[in-house]
Amino acid sequence: MAYWLMKSEPDAFSIDDLRSAGQATWDGVRNYQARNFMREMQPGDNFLFYHSSCQPPGLAGIGEIISSAYPDATALNSQSPYHDPKTSAERLPWVAVDVSFQKKFPTLLALTAIRLLDGLEELPLLHKGNRLSVMPLTTEQWAILTKAAQA
């Protein structure tokens, strides 16, 4: 099993939206490095759901990856906010995965609190200039973050 951190703006798709739906498609990722991480995901992997571009940003809950990566058709849909005019059915570089809800944390673990936790020096989320929406976590990072979020 692998661990991931996946960001979403809560006004677009929140942990509560995932809880209501039970499962959903995680699509719209338009960064090649984040896309490559999504290609590595396997059913049964877990992820931390991170609310971004809000005040305060932070960890909201846990989800599970329930499918391998597959082509993200939103890139072809001109009505989608994730439309990519450079793609075609023959050249579709973007992927999506299906996810399910596992748990909402009692309170949001804010980024400011995450920065104070020991053992997260290598966490990409905390590196200046890192804007990736999908990133891998080590087993140790997962343990530190989930323990702090559930405290």
C-alpha positions as CSV (number, residue, x, y, z in Angstrom):
1,M,0.0,0.0,0.0
2,A,1.2,3.5,-0.8
3,Y,0.2,6.8,0.8
4,W,-0.6,10.1,-0.9
5,L,-1.7,13.6,-0.3
6,M,-4.2,15.0,-2.7
7,K,-5.3,18.7,-2.7
8,S,-8.7,20.1,-3.7
9,E,-10.3,23.5,-3.3
10,P,-13.2,22.9,-0.9
11,D,-15.5,25.2,-2.9
12,A,-14.9,22.9,-5.9
13,F,-14.8,19.5,-4.1
14,S,-14.5,19.0,-0.4
15,I,-14.2,16.2,2.1
16,D,-17.9,16.7,2.8
17,D,-18.7,16.3,-0.9
18,L,-16.7,13.0,-1.0
19,R,-18.5,11.9,2.2
20,S,-21.9,12.6,0.6
21,A,-21.0,10.9,-2.6
22,G,-19.3,7.9,-1.0
23,Q,-17.0,7.7,-4.0
24,A,-16.1,10.0,-6.9
25,T,-13.7,10.6,-9.7
26,W,-10.6,12.6,-9.0
27,D,-9.9,14.4,-12.2
28,G,-8.8,17.7,-13.5
29,V,-5.1,17.3,-12.6
30,R,-3.1,19.3,-15.2
31,N,0.5,19.0,-14.0
32,Y,2.7,16.3,-15.5
33,Q,4.5,15.4,-12.2
34,A,1.2,15.1,-10.3
35,R,-0.2,13.1,-13.3
36,N,2.8,10.7,-13.0
37,F,2.1,10.2,-9.3
38,M,-1.5,9.4,-10.2
39,R,-0.3,6.8,-12.7
40,E,1.5,5.0,-9.8
41,M,-1.7,4.8,-7.6
42,Q,-3.3,1.4,-7.0
43,P,-6.6,0.3,-5.5
44,G,-6.2,0.1,-1.8
45,D,-3.8,3.0,-1.5
46,N,-4.8,5.7,1.0
47,F,-4.7,9.5,0.7
48,L,-4.9,12.5,2.9
49,F,-7.5,14.9,1.6
50,Y,-6.1,18.4,1.8
51,H,-8.2,21.5,1.4
52,S,-6.2,24.1,-0.5
53,S,-6.7,27.7,-1.6
54,C,-8.9,28.4,1.4
55,Q,-8.4,29.9,4.9
56,P,-7.0,28.0,6.6
57,P,-5.6,25.3,4.2
58,G,-5.1,21.9,5.8
59,L,-5.9,18.2,6.2
60,A,-9.6,17.4,6.2
61,G,-9.7,13.6,6.1
62,I,-8.8,10.3,4.6
63,G,-9.8,8.7,1.4
64,E,-9.0,5.5,-0.5
65,I,-7.9,5.0,-4.1
66,I,-10.4,2.5,-5.6
67,S,-9.2,2.3,-9.2
68,S,-6.0,2.5,-11.2
69,A,-5.4,5.6,-13.3
70,Y,-7.4,5.9,-16.5
71,P,-7.8,8.6,-19.2
72,D,-9.3,11.8,-17.9
73,A,-12.1,12.6,-20.4
74,T,-12.7,16.1,-18.9
75,A,-9.8,17.3,-20.9
76,L,-11.8,16.6,-24.1
77,N,-15.0,18.3,-22.9
78,S,-15.0,21.9,-24.0
79,Q,-17.7,22.7,-21.3
80,S,-15.5,21.3,-18.5
81,P,-13.4,23.7,-16.3
82,Y,-10.7,21.1,-16.9
83,H,-10.8,21.2,-20.7
84,D,-7.4,21.1,-22.3
85,P,-7.6,22.4,-25.9
86,K,-4.2,20.8,-26.7
87,T,-5.6,17.2,-26.2
88,S,-7.4,14.9,-28.5
89,A,-8.9,11.4,-28.3
90,E,-5.6,10.2,-29.8
91,R,-3.4,12.2,-27.5
92,L,-4.8,12.4,-24.1
93,P,-2.0,12.7,-21.5
94,W,-4.2,13.3,-18.4
95,V,-5.5,10.7,-16.0
96,A,-8.1,10.3,-13.3
97,V,-8.6,7.8,-10.5
98,D,-11.7,6.8,-8.5
99,V,-11.6,7.5,-4.8
100,S,-13.8,6.7,-1.8
101,F,-14.5,8.4,1.5
102,Q,-12.9,6.8,4.6
103,K,-12.9,9.4,7.4
104,K,-13.3,13.1,8.1
105,F,-11.0,14.5,10.8
106,P,-12.7,16.0,13.9
107,T,-11.1,19.4,13.0
108,L,-9.0,20.6,10.1
109,L,-5.3,20.1,10.7
110,A,-4.1,23.5,9.5
111,L,-1.0,24.0,7.4
112,T,0.4,26.2,10.2
113,A,0.1,23.3,12.6
114,I,1.6,20.8,10.1
115,R,4.7,23.1,9.8
116,L,5.3,22.6,13.6
117,L,5.3,18.8,13.5
118,D,8.6,17.0,13.9
119,G,9.7,14.5,11.2
120,L,8.2,16.2,8.2
121,E,11.3,18.1,6.9
122,E,11.1,16.2,3.6
123,L,7.4,16.6,3.1
124,P,7.0,18.2,-0.3
125,L,3.9,20.2,0.9
126,L,6.2,22.2,3.2
127,H,8.8,23.1,0.6
128,K,8.7,26.6,-0.7
129,G,7.2,26.9,-4.2
130,N,5.7,23.4,-4.2
131,R,2.3,23.6,-5.7
132,L,1.7,20.0,-6.6
133,S,-1.9,18.8,-6.1
134,V,-0.8,15.2,-5.8
135,M,2.2,14.0,-3.9
136,P,3.5,10.8,-2.3
137,L,3.9,10.4,1.4
138,T,6.2,8.0,3.2
139,T,4.9,5.6,5.8
140,E,6.5,7.8,8.5
141,Q,4.9,11.0,7.2
142,W,1.5,9.3,7.0
143,A,1.8,8.2,10.6
144,I,2.8,11.6,11.9
145,L,0.1,13.4,10.0
146,T,-2.8,11.0,10.8
147,K,-1.8,10.9,14.5
148,A,-1.8,14.7,14.6
149,A,-5.1,15.1,12.7
150,Q,-6.9,12.6,15.0
151,A,-5.6,14.0,18.3
